[in-house]
Amino acid sequence: MATSSSTLRVGVVGYGHLGQFLVGRILKEGSGAGVSLAFVWNRNTNKLKGCVPDDLILSDLTTFTDRKCDVIVEVCHPQIVKDFGLQFLSQAHLLVGSPSALSDPTLNQKLQQAARQHGRTLYIPSGALWGGLDIQRLNDSGTLKALFIRMSKHPSCFRLTGDMLSDWTEGEGRRVLYSGSVAELCPLAPNNVNTMAAAAMAAGALGFAGVQGEIVSDTALSDYHVVEVEVTGSNGFSVHTVRRNPAKLGAVTGSATYNSFWNSLLVCQGHGGRVHLC
Ligand SMILES: NC(=O)c1ccc[n+]([C@@H]2O[C@H](COP(=O)([O-])OP(=O)(O)OC[C@H]3O[C@@H](n4cnc5c(N)ncnc54)[C@H](O)[C@@H]3O)[C@@H](O)[C@H]2O)c1
């Protein structure tokens, strides 16, 4: 239910680190940036009380259709993308903050289909990915041959589903935790591989199964995360970028990624019916 006014009305789903950052920024700077809040939802409503105006708190997510909204920002959990993604896209554009959810090929396909059907855009935030649009252009021109992303972080910055990092000790140095397809990696480290998932969406011809990823624990990285991207095109074309993303010990998300999300949100209008990396 996109509104015709020029203000982008935003529904925020999730009020953790990213949700609080985005809501705070909309409340503070939104009018100047042409962005306003339609609603904020969190599974624990108490967390919202006193921080978000009462009339903007949505207590039951299934009633989101009651609020006029141009874009819904999911900054919660891949499960919410799975449970509500199709409904969200039937009503508004969707900025998927947890794109690791899209490693499920059925869900990915259904969401892309819903975007086409409803003329809404499935926005994928670049997050900590550098050069995502260039990767997408190479992909769209049919000359992307391979893509590899390595994310290296201090062990305290990983949130893994298994116990492959339960025994780390300070000073142990570098340890490769996983190397292989992003499709297999996403379920193992859903909170740590959103950048790789964004890359896999940009590289649609390779897909999650064709994009290679590596996660590395490194106790030397106490001040920043490192994101390396290696792109291979045809006729010897290649690009290698190394991004240092300042991050405190224990932080899953690098500090520059918060501003990256804000910038992603500001472009969420007018790309109807497709996937758009922003
Ligand atoms: N695209 C990117 O570059 C990028 C960067 C950082 C985080 N993320 C992803 O965005 C999402 C939010 O990140 P964050 O740092 O704000 O996380 P967070 O843990 O600080 O906050 C998540 C919020 O969602 C709630 N939540 C968790 N699981 C839930 C579930 N199953 N159902 C309903 N609510 C649930 C939590 O209570 C919390 O309020 C995560 O999925 C994270 O992996 C993506």
The ligand as an SDF file (V2000), in Angstrom:
LIG
                    3D

 44 48  0  0  0  0  0  0  0  0999 V2000
   22.8490   -7.1890    5.7880 N   0  0  0  0  0  0  0  0  0  0  0  0
   23.8370   -6.9480    6.6440 C   0  0  0  0  0  0  0  0  0  0  0  0
   24.9290   -6.5410    6.2720 O   0  0  0  0  0  0  0  0  0  0  0  0
   23.5980   -7.1670    8.1040 C   0  0  0  0  0  0  0  0  0  0  0  0
   24.4230   -6.5750    9.0720 C   0  0  0  0  0  0  0  0  0  0  0  0
   24.1280   -6.7840   10.3920 C   0  0  0  0  0  0  0  0  0  0  0  0
   23.0640   -7.5780   10.7760 C   0  0  0  0  0  0  0  0  0  0  0  0
   22.3100   -8.1490    9.8160 N   0  0  0  0  0  0  0  0  0  0  0  0
   21.1390   -8.9990   10.1510 C   0  0  0  0  0  0  0  0  0  0  0  0
   20.0570   -8.1540   10.5010 O   0  0  0  0  0  0  0  0  0  0  0  0
   19.2980   -8.7500   11.5520 C   0  0  0  0  0  0  0  0  0  0  0  0
   19.2810   -7.7920   12.7510 C   0  0  0  0  0  0  0  0  0  0  0  0
   20.6150   -7.5330   13.1680 O   0  0  0  0  0  0  0  0  0  0  0  0
   20.9160   -6.8560   14.5750 P   0  0  0  0  0  0  0  0  0  0  0  0
   22.3820   -6.6570   14.6570 O   0  0  0  0  0  0  0  0  0  0  0  0
   20.0170   -5.7070   14.7820 O   0  0  0  0  0  0  0  0  0  0  0  0
   20.4900   -8.0630   15.5260 O   0  0  0  0  0  0  0  0  0  0  0  0
   20.0800   -8.0280   17.0650 P   0  0  0  0  0  0  0  0  0  0  0  0
   20.3320   -9.3850   17.5950 O   0  0  0  0  0  0  0  0  0  0  0  0
   20.6840   -6.8650   17.7480 O   0  0  0  0  0  0  0  0  0  0  0  0
   18.4920   -7.7610   17.0140 O   0  0  0  0  0  0  0  0  0  0  0  0
   17.5780   -8.6690   16.4930 C   0  0  0  0  0  0  0  0  0  0  0  0
   16.1880   -8.3750   17.0200 C   0  0  0  0  0  0  0  0  0  0  0  0
   15.2780   -9.3210   16.4910 O   0  0  0  0  0  0  0  0  0  0  0  0
   14.6950  -10.0980   17.5430 C   0  0  0  0  0  0  0  0  0  0  0  0
   14.6140  -11.4900   17.1060 N   0  0  0  0  0  0  0  0  0  0  0  0
   15.6140  -12.3780   17.0120 C   0  0  0  0  0  0  0  0  0  0  0  0
   15.1670  -13.5460   16.5370 N   0  0  0  0  0  0  0  0  0  0  0  0
   13.8440  -13.3960   16.3190 C   0  0  0  0  0  0  0  0  0  0  0  0
   12.8280  -14.2440   15.8210 C   0  0  0  0  0  0  0  0  0  0  0  0
   13.0800  -15.4950   15.4520 N   0  0  0  0  0  0  0  0  0  0  0  0
   11.5930  -13.7490   15.7210 N   0  0  0  0  0  0  0  0  0  0  0  0
   11.3140  -12.4790   16.0770 C   0  0  0  0  0  0  0  0  0  0  0  0
   12.2510  -11.6200   16.5540 N   0  0  0  0  0  0  0  0  0  0  0  0
   13.4940  -12.0760   16.6750 C   0  0  0  0  0  0  0  0  0  0  0  0
   15.5530   -9.9050   18.7630 C   0  0  0  0  0  0  0  0  0  0  0  0
   14.8030  -10.0060   19.9330 O   0  0  0  0  0  0  0  0  0  0  0  0
   16.0860   -8.4800   18.5410 C   0  0  0  0  0  0  0  0  0  0  0  0
   15.1770   -7.5150   19.0010 O   0  0  0  0  0  0  0  0  0  0  0  0
   19.9700  -10.0940   11.8600 C   0  0  0  0  0  0  0  0  0  0  0  0
   19.3310  -11.1290   11.1490 O   0  0  0  0  0  0  0  0  0  0  0  0
   21.3800   -9.9080   11.3430 C   0  0  0  0  0  0  0  0  0  0  0  0
   21.9700  -11.1260   10.9300 O   0  0  0  0  0  0  0  0  0  0  0  0
   22.5400   -7.9460    8.5000 C   0  0  0  0  0  0  0  0  0  0  0  0
  1  2  1  0
  2  3  2  0
  2  4  1  0
  4  5  1  0
  4 44  2  0
  5  6  2  0
  6  7  1  0
  7  8  2  0
  8  9  1  0
  8 44  1  0
  9 10  1  0
  9 42  1  0
 10 11  1  0
 11 12  1  0
 11 40  1  0
 12 13  1  0
 13 14  1  0
 14 15  2  0
 14 16  1  0
 14 17  1  0
 17 18  1  0
 18 19  2  0
 18 20  1  0
 18 21  1  0
 21 22  1  0
 22 23  1  0
 23 24  1  0
 23 38  1  0
 24 25  1  0
 25 26  1  0
 25 36  1  0
 26 27  1  0
 26 35  1  0
 27 28  2  0
 28 29  1  0
 29 30  1  0
 29 35  2  0
 30 31  1  0
 30 32  2  0
 32 33  1  0
 33 34  2  0
 34 35  1  0
 36 37  1  0
 36 38  1  0
 38 39  1  0
 40 41  1  0
 40 42  1  0
 42 43  1  0
M  CHG  2   8   1  16  -1
M  END
$$$$
